[in-house]
Amino acid sequence: MDGWTETCRSVVSPWECDVTEHFTIAYYFDRLADAASTIAEMLGLRECVQSNGRQFDIRFARELRAGASFHILSAPIAFDECWVRLGHQVVDSANGEVTAWVQETLGIKTPPSFKGIRLMDWPGPAVEQRPEPTTLQSFVPTARDRVKPSDLDADGSFALAAFVHRFTTANIQALAAIGATSSYMQAERRGYSTFELALNVSTSPRLGAALLVETGLMHLGNSSIRFVHRMCDPHTGGEFARLGQFGVQLDLDARRPAPLPEALRSAAARLSVPVEQSRG
């Protein structure tokens, strides 16, 4: 294998768009799962990677809206004896612009042979190291359900899109909790547009397992909000996955960030949690 390889080619269906009127992030992960499996198979990684422990860092460069055509280019970009990092570029097929940059890090149980495989330079932005919460006590419940058969992928594991669908629910619940309700969004023509995601999957819940997502607010800017969502077993508190989600309030007509109203900023205080000192 030499260079960037096409690992997915698709379109944005209207039903895959959300209330912000663009491609829902869970469906990005649906296509990324295909791309990730394809490149892992090409590199001979399917038997080498650990069943648990997977990280995705995504930076969205611009929107994909209903009807858009896109493809994904993938390549290995770094590795050592403990992990391998794959790069994915989500490309607008109509004009060749990269709409999202993705770095996927996988733990490996046996070092693969990369003989004859060229690592590619990463042309996208560096991953930002964001502060984590120092406590979970101020987190509030934002999603609760159970694992269904439709959540499982071809390997019988909880699918990436299934994780992110729950986190999307959590995001909408958290926004409503600080006053950005559906009626507010509709009346003011506002939405929440994600520009950065950091998904860490620790382990996959089994079929029928109960799920709880709790959310805390890490950052509140002029127009920006960063949440951390934590998916866990409600009985034991054991964590399945965590998602850092950074976005802005979007003017749906101008398609530009819009300042948060003071009433919303005041209401947000109840979700704010202490964070560690910045690592970036």
KOLGUTOR-999559 format. One record per atom (N, C-alpha, C, O): y, z, x. Coordinates in steps of 0.1 Angstrom, whole numbers, plus 5000, padded with zeros to 4 digits. Layout:
# KOLGUTOR-999559
YZX
...
//
This chain:
# KOLGUTOR-999559
498850005008
500050005000
501250005009
501350085018
502249915005
503449905014
504649885004
504749784998
505549985004
506749964996
506650024983
505650094980
507650004975
507750054961
506849964952
506949844952
506050034943
505149964935
505449984920
505750104916
505449884912
505649904898
504449974892
503349934893
504750084885
503650164879
503750184864
502950244858
504850134858
504950134843
506050034840
507050004847
505849964828
506849874822
506849894807
505749884801
508049924802
508049964788
509349934781
510249874787
509549984769
510849974762
511050104755
510150194753
512350124751
512750244743
512650204728
513450124723
511750274721
511550244706
512650334699
512950444704
513150284688
514150364680
513650504677
514450604677
512350524674
511850654670
511750744682
511450864681
511950694694
511850774706
513250824710
513450884721
514250804702
515650854705
515950974697
515350994686
516751064703
517051194697
518351194689
519051094687
518851314686
520051324678
521251294687
522351264682
521151284700
522251244709
522151084710
522951034718
521251024703
521250874702
520850804715
521250694717
520050874723
519450814735
518050854737
517550944730
517350794747
515950814749
515650964752
516251034760
514751024743
514351164744
513651194757
512851114761
513951304764
513451334777
511951344777
511251314787
511351394766
509851404765
509251264767
508151254772
509851164762
509251024763
509450974777
508750884781
510551014784
510550984798
509251034805
508650964813
508951164801
507751224808
506451154803
505451154811
506451104791
505251034787
505050904796
503850884800
506150834799
505950724808
505750764822
505050694830
506450874827
506250924840
504850964843
504250954854
504151024832
502751054834
501950934837
501050944845
502150824830
501450704833
501750654847
500850614855
503050654851
503350614865
502750704875
502250654885
502750834873
502250924882
500750914884
500250914895
500050884873
498550864874
498250734881
497350734889
499050634879
498850504885
498950514900
498150464908
500150574905
500350584919
499350674926
498950654937
498950784919
498050874925
496650804927
495950824937
496250724917
495050654918
495050554929
494150534937
496250484931
496350384942
496250444955
495750384965
496750574956
496850644969
495550724972
495350784982
494650724962
493450804964
493650954963
492951024969
494550994954
494951134953
494251204942
494351324941
493651134933
493151194920
492151304923
492151404916
491351304934
490451404937
490951504947
490351604950
492151484952
492751564962
493751674957
493851774963
494351644945
495451734941
494851854934
493751844928
495551954934
495152084927
495352064912
496151984907
494452124904
494552114890
495852184884
496252144874
496352284892
497552354887
498652344898
498252324910
499852354894
500952344904
501452204905
500952124912
502552184898
503152044898
504652064895
505052144886
505451984902
506952004900
507551864899
507251774906
508551854890
509351734888
510751764889
511251864882
511551694897
512951714898
513551574894
513351474901
514351574884
514951454878
516451454877
517051554873
517051344882
518451334880
518751204872
518351094876
519351224860
519651104852
520951044856
521951114856
520950914859
522150844863
522950784851
524150784851
522250734841
522850694829
521850684818
520650704820
522350654806
521450654794
520650534793
520950424798
519450554786
518750444780
518750464765
518450574760
519150354758
519250364743
518250274736
517550194743
518150284723
517150214716
517150064719
518250004719
515950014721
515849874725
515949834739
515649724743
516249934748
516349904762
514949884768
513949944764
514949784777
513649764785
513849824799
514949834805
512749884804
512749954817
511449944823
510449924817
511449974836
510149984844
510350094854
511450134857
509250144860
509250244870
508650194883
507550134883
509350224894
508850194907
508450334914
509250424913
507350334920
506850454926
506350434940
505950324944
506450544948
505950534962
505850674968
506450774963
504950694978
504950824985
506150844994
506550745001
506750954994
507950975002
507851095012
508651095021
506851175011
506751285020
505351355018
504851355006
504851425028
503551495026
503351585038
503851565049
502551695036
501951765047
500551815042
500051755033
499951915049
498551945046
498452025033
497352045028
499652065027
499552145015
500152075003
499852114991
500951975004
501551904993
501851764996
501851715008
502051684986
502451544987
503651524977
503551574966
504651444981
505751414972
505851274970
505851184979
505951234957
506051104952
507451074946
507951164940
507950964949
509250924943
509050824932
508150734933
509850834921
509750744910
511250704907
512050784905
511450574905
512750524901
512550454887
511750364885
513250504877
513250444864
514450344864
515550374865
514050214862
514950104864
515150024851
514249994844
516450004848
516749914836
516349774840
516849714849
515349724832
514749594836
515749474834
515649374840
516849504825
517749394822
518749374834
519149254836
519149474841
520149454852
519749514865
520449504875
518549584866
518049634879
518749774883
518449814894
519549834874
520149964877
519150074876
518350074866
519150174885
518350284884
518950384874
520150424875
518250414863
518750504853
518350654855
518950744850
517250674863
516850814866
516050814879
515250724882
516250914887
515650934899
514651054898
515151164894
513451044902
512451144900
511651174913
511151084919
511651304917
510751344928
509651434922
509951534915
508451394924
507251464919
506551534931
506151464940
506351664931
505651734942
504351784936
504251854926
503251754943
501851794939
501251884950
501351844962
500651994947
499852064956
498551994958
497951934949
498051994971
496751934974
495752034979
496152124987
494552014975
493452104979
492752054992
492152134999
492651924993
492051865005
493051755010
493451665002
493451755023
494351655028
493851515026
492751485031
494651425019
494151285018
494351205030
495151245039
493751095031
494050995042
495150905039
495050825029
496250915046
497350825044
497350705055
498350645057
496150685061
496150585071
496450445064
495850405054
497350375070
497750245065
498750245054
499150145049
499250375050
500150385039
501550425045
501650515053
502550345042
503850375047
504650465037
504850435026
505250575043
506150655035
507450585033
507950525043
508050585021
509250525019
510450625020
510250745017
511550575025
512750655025
513250675010
513050585002
513650795007
514150824994
515650784992
516450834999
515850684984
517250634982
518050704972
519250674970
517450804965
518150874955
518850994959
518851024971
519451074950
520151194953
519151304958
518051304954
519651394966
518851514970
518751604959
519551614950
517651684959
517451784948
518351904950
518451954961
519051934940
519952054940
519152184938
518352184929
519352274947
518752404946
519552494937
520652544941
519152524925
519952604915
519452744915
518252774918
520352844912
519952984912
519053014900
519152944890
518053104902
517153144892
517553274885
518353344892
517153304874
517453434867
516853554875
515753544880
517553664875
517053784882
516353874872
515653964876
516453844859
515653914849
515453824837
516153724835
514353854830
514053784817
514453864805
514153814794
515053974807
515354064795
516254004785
516154034773
517153924789
518153864780
517653734774
518353674766
516553684778
515953564772
515653584757
515253694753
515853474749
515553484735
514553384731
514453284738
513653414721
512653314717
513253194711
514153204703
512753074715
513352954711
512352844706
512652744700
511052874708
509952794703
508652874703
508452954712
507852844693
506652924691
505652834683
505952804672
504552804689
503452734681
502152744689
501952834697
501252644686
499952654693
499552514698
500152414694
498652504708
498252384714
497352304704
496352354699
497752184701
497052094692
496251984699
496651954711
495251924693
494551814700
495451704704
495151644714
496451674696
497351564700
498251594712
498851504718
498251724717
498951764729
498251724742
498851734753
496951694741
496151674753
496151534758
496251434750
496151514771
496151384778
494751334779
493751394775
494551224787
493251164788
492251254796
491051234794
492751344804
491951434811
491651564804
490951654809
492151574791
491951694784
492851804787
492751924782
493951784795
494951884799
496151874790
496351764784
496951974789
498151974782
499151874788
499451884800
499551774781
500251664786
501751704790
502251794785
502251624800
503651654804
504551644792
505451724791
504451544784
505351524773
505251644763
506251674757
504051704762
503851814753
504651934758
505252004750
504651954771
505452064776
506952034772
507652124767
507451914775
508851884773
509251884759
510451914756
508351844750
508751844735
509051994731
509952014724
508252084736
508552234733
509852274739
510652344733
510152224752
511452264758
512552194751
513652254750
512352084745
513452014737
513752094725
514952114721
512652144718
512852234707
513652354711
514552404704
513252414722
513952534727
515452504730
516252594727
515752394736
517152354738
517952344725
519052404725
517352284715
518152274702
518352414696
519352444691
517252494697
517352634692
518452714699
519252784693
518452694713
519452774721
520852724718
521752804717
521052594716
522352544713
522852594699
523952634698
521952604690
522252654676
522652804677
523552844670
521952874686
522253014688
523653044693
524153154691
524252954700
525552974705
526652894697
527852884701
526252844685
527152784676
527152634676
527852574668
526452564685
526352424685
525252384675
524152324679
525452414663
524452384652
524452234649
525252164653
523452204641
523352064636
524552024628
525051904629
525152114620
526352074612
527552064621
528351974619
527652144631
528752134641
528651994648
529651924649
527451964653
527251844660
527551714652
528151624656
527151724639
527351604630
528851594627
529451484627
529551714624
530951704620
531851664631
532751594629
531551714643
532351684655
531951564663
532551524673
530751504659
530251394666
529951434681
530451364690
529151534682
528851594696
527351594697
526551594688
526951594710
525551604714
525451674727
526451704733
524151704731
523951764744
523151664752
522051614749
523751614763
523251514772
522751574785
523551624793
521451574788
520951624800
521151534812
520951414811
521651584823
521751504835
520851554846
520651484856
520251664845
519351714855
518251804849
518451894841
517051784854
515851864850
515051904862
514951834872
514552024861
513552074871
512452144864
512552254858
511252074863
510152114856
509052164866
508652094875
508652294864
507552354873
506452394864
506552474855
505252324865
504052354858
503152444866
502752404876
502952564862
502052654869
500552634865
499752634873
500352624852
498952604847
499052544833
500152564826
498052484828
498052424815
497352514804
496252574807
498052534793
497352614782
496152534776
496152414776
495252614771
494052544766
494252514751
495252564745
493352424746
493452394732
493352514723
492452594724
494352524713
494352634704
495152754709
495352844701
495552754721
496352864727
497652884720
498352784717
498153004719
499453034714
500453014725
500253044736
501652954721
502652934730
503952994726
504253004714
504753044735
506053104733
507053044743
506653054755
508152994739
509252954748
510353044746
510853074735
510853104757
512053184757
513153124766
512853054776
514453144763
515453064769
516653164773
516953254766
517153134785
518353204790
519453104794
519052994799
520653144793
521753054797
522153094811
522553214814
522153004820
522453024834
523852994838
524453054848
524452894831
525752844835
526552794823
525952724815
527852824823
528652774812
529952724819
530752804824
530152594818
531352534824
532352484814
532252524802
533252394818
534152334808
533452254797
533752274786
532552174802
531752094792
530252114795
529452064787
529852174805
528452184810
527752314806
528452414805
526452304804
525652414801
524352404808
523752294808
523852504815
522552504821
521652614815
522052734815
520552574810
519552664804
518352674813
518052574821
517652784813
516252794818
515352824807
515552934800
514352744805
513352774794
512052814801
511652754811
511352914795
510152964801
509052964790
509153024780
507952884793
506852874783
505752974788
505352974800
505353064779
504353164783
503353194772
503453144761
502353264775
501353324766
502053444759
502353534766
502253444746
502953554740
502153684740
502753784738
500853684743
500053804743
500153874757
500153994758
500053794767
500053844781
501353834789
501553904798
502153734784
503353714792
503153614803
504153584810
501953574806
501653484817
502353344815
502353294804
503053304826
503853184825
503053054827
502253044836
503252954818
502552824819
503552734827
503052654835
504752734823
505752634829
507152684827
507452774819
508052634835
509452664834
510252534836
509952454844
511352524828
512252414829
513652454831
514252524822
514352404842
515752424843
516452294837
516052184842
517352314828
517952194821
519452204822
520052304817
520052104828
521552104830
522051984823
521651874825
523052014815
523651894807
525051924803
525652034806
525651834795
527051844791
527051824776
526251754770
528151884770
528451844756
528951704756
529951674764
528351614748
528751474749
529451434736
529051464725
530651364738
531251294727
530451174724
530351074732
529851164712
528951064708
529550924706
528950824707
530850924704
531550794703
532050744716
531950624719
532750834724
533250784737
532150784747
532350724758
530950854744
529850864754
530350924767
529950884778
531251024766
531751104777
531651254775
531651294763
531651334785
531651484783
532851524775
533951474777
532651624767
533751684758
533751834761
532751894761
535051884762
535152034765
534452114754
534552074742
533852224757
533252314748
534352394741
535252444747
534352414727
535352494720
535252644724
534152684728
536352714723
536352854727
535352934718
534753034724
535252904705
534252984697
532852974702
532153064702
532552854707
531152834712
531052904725
529952974728
532052904734
531952974747
531853124745
531053184752
532553174735
532453324732
531053354727
530453464731
530453274718
529153304713
528053294724
527053354722
528353214734
527353194744
527053314753
526053324759
527953414752
527753534761
526453604758
525953664767
525953604745
524753674742
523453614749
522453674750
523553484753
522453424759
522553424775
521653384782
523753464780
523953454794
523153564801
523053674797
522453524812
521653614820
522053624834
522653524839
521853734841
522253744855
521453644864
520253614861
522053584874
521353494882
521453534897
522353614901
520453494905
520553524919
521653454926
522253364920
521953484938
522953414946
522553274948
521353244950
523553184947
523253044948
522553004961
522953054972
521452924960
520752874972
521252744977
520852694988
522152684969
522652544973
523952554980
524552454984
//
